[in-house]
Amino acid sequence: SVTELRKAKRIVEAIYQCRVAVDESPLDTDRRLLLIELLRENGEPLLAGEMALQSRELDPNNGKLLDAAIRCLLEAGSNDRAQELLNEAATKN
């Protein structure tokens, strides 16, 4: 399972299995969030941030996806884009 691969530090294999799971159930936000976490753990915060942004298109009101996008973009050094998302979130509240 993805969890077992993650615990065994076999992140690339976990990412692959998680991508397959997302493809099988593209509207499952939990699967998408797990994939985003795995991409970050694998040192790919920009890719994780892009995945979070794409996922928000499917579920625009999901705060977890917004948070993940902001964290990943900040980690990747995309501060301007992260700030845009923070501003967007502030205007919704």
Buried (B, 14 or more C-beta within 10 A) or exposed (E): EBEEBBEEEBBEEBBBBBBEBBEEEEEEBEBBBBBBBBBBBBEBBBBBBBBBBEBBEEBEEBEBBBBBBBBBBBBBEBEEBBEEBBEEBEEEE
